Amino acid sequence: MADQLTAALSSYLSATQKNSDGLGSFFVATTLEELEAMGGDTRFATSTGIELSPLDLLRLGGAQHDFFCAVDDKGLPLELGRTKRTASLWQKLALAASELVCTHPECHRPWQDCDVHHLQAWSHGGATDLKNLTLLCRRHHVDNNDYRDGRNGMGHAERDPVTGRVGYRAAHTSGLSPTVEVNEHPAAEQAPARRLTDPPSPPPSPPGAA
């Protein structure tokens, strides 16, 4: 797959003007621990949905413009970019490092197909700050209730006060759900912030062990 992509890019570049700008990009999600323990069998999650090995990445070549995003010990990205109505590219990249996909439960729509959503709506005084932002695909963005009061039977995206993760607080006939349901889809668990903050499962006990 890497060879095919390299050949396609080389063919395109040879047929275009030399001063042509970049053609596109992809996003590699990883953690410092993974980089330190990297081996031939390491696989990195990417925005294409295809996992690549270190050799694949080397054969694709380095980008002209690389971007590095660090997250804190709770998986929240550090502040990037100035506060304004529309999130910057750097803020969306930071959200990708934190969430990778739409944060609605069981949704696996990739970050590049998602909108940046204000948890507290901009029109209601919410700031364009990373702690007030999340990724929602267009379907779940449209279905979000910005009033956060359960009106019309619609729930809303909300950050869980205990875990710090963004999830969905559903609306029922009796009112809002008492809990925030987070996205536990395998695609969401590939986010660097999840792998950094969720401890790995212990290995199974050998047969006959007490």
N, C-alpha and C positions, 0 to 999 in steps of 0.2 A: 504493500500500500504506500509506503514511503517512497519507493522507487517510482511508482506511477505518479504520485503527486509531484515529485521532483522533475520528472519528465514533462509533465503538463506545464509547470511553471517555466521551465527552460524553453519549451516550445513557444509559449506566449511571449516571454521576454525577447526572444530572438526575432519575433515578428512585430514588435512594437518599437517606438522611439526610445532611444537610450535615456532620455530625460523623463521617462514615464515614472510616476510616483508608485507607491506600494500597491500591491494587488489585493491584499487581504491579510488576515491574521488568524491565529488560533490561540487559545488560552490553555496553559498547562497548570494544573492545580496539584500542589504538593506541600509537604511540611519539611522543616529543617531536619527532623529526625529521619525522614525518608531519604533525604539527600545524603546525610552522613552514613546511612546504612545501605546506600545504593549498590546494587549488584546487577548482574546480567539478567536476572529474572524479575527485576523491579519493573512495574508498569505504572505509568503516570496517567491520571484522568485528564481528559482534554475537553474543550468546548464542542468538539465534533462528535462526542459520544464514543470515540474509539480510543482505547488505551494504547500508549506508545512506550516502547522501551527506551533506555538511555541511548542505545545505538540508533534507533529511529530518529530521535531528536538531533543527534549529531549529524546524521546524514541529511536531514532537512536543512541544516545550517542555521546559524545564529541570525536573529532579526536585527534590522538596523536600529530599531527602537525597542528596547526591552523595558518591562515594568515589573517592579517588585513590590509586593504588598505584605506587610507584617500584621499579624493579629495579636491581640493581647491574650492573657491566660484564661479568659472567658470566651474566647473565640470571636470577639468583636474587632472589626478592622479599626486601625488607627485613623485619626482624622486626616482627610485628604481633600483638598479643594476648598473653594470659598462658598459660603452660604448664599444661595439664590433659589429662585423658584424651581428651576430645572436642575436635576442632579448632573454633575459633570461626568465625563467619561471615567475619570479616576475614581469617583465615588462608585460608579457602577462596577468597575473592576474590583474595588474593595468589597462590594456586596457579593460579587461572584466568588471571591476567596472565602467569604463567610458562609454563603448559602448555596451557590452553584446552580440551583434550580429554583423554580417557583416555590414559595414557602407554604402554599396551601397543602393540607394533608393529602398524601398519596399522589401529588402532581409531580411529574418529572420533566416538565417543559424546561429546556436549558436556558441559562441566564441571558444569552444573547437574544432570545425571543421574548423576554419579559420586559415589562414596564417597571420603572422605579416608582414605588408607591410610598406616599407619606402616611405613616401610621396615624398620626394626628394630622388631619387634612390641612393643607396650606391655607385654604379658605377659612379654617377654624383656628388659625394662629400657629399651626405646626411649622417648625423650621426645617430647612433642607440640611439636616444634620444627619450623619450616618446612623446615630442611635435612633433616629426617627424615620429611617428609610428601610425598605425591604424590596424584594423582587416578587412580582406577581405577574403571571401570564395574563394575556388580554381577557380571557374568559373570567378568571377569578378577580381581576381588577375591576371589571364592569360589575360583578356581583357583590362587591364590597360596599358596606354601609358606612359612609364617612361620618354619620352622626353617632355611630357606635352605641345605639340605644335599642337595637333589635327591631326597629320599625320595619314594616312590610315583611317580617319574617326573615330578614337578612342579617347575617353575622358580619364580622369584620376581622381584619388582620390585627394582631396585637402581640406585643412582646411579653412573654411569660416573666413575671417578676422574680421567680425563683431561679430558673435556668438561664434566663437572658435570651433564649431563642424566640424567634418570631413564629407564631402559629396562627390558628384560627379559633376565634370564640364564636360558637354557633348561637343562633337565636331559636328559641322554642316558644310554644304557645304560652308557657309559664314565665318566660323571660329569657335572659341570656344564660348560656351555659356557665357553670361555676369554674370550669377549667379551660385552659387554652390547649388545643390539640395541635401538636407539631407534626411536621412532615417527616415520616420515618421510612419513606421510599428508599430503596437501595441507592438510587441516583443522588438523593439528598445526603446520604451518609458518606458519599465520596468527597464532599466539601472539605478542604483542608482544616477548617475550624472544627468540624465534627471529628475528624481523625485526631486532631490535636487535643480536644477536650474530653472525648469519650474514651475511657480506658479499654484496651483490647480485651476480648473475652479470654478467660483463663483456658489453658489447654486441657483437654479431657483427661481424666484420671486413667492410668493404665488398668487393664483388667485385673481384678483381684485386689486392687488397692483399697485400703480402709477409708 
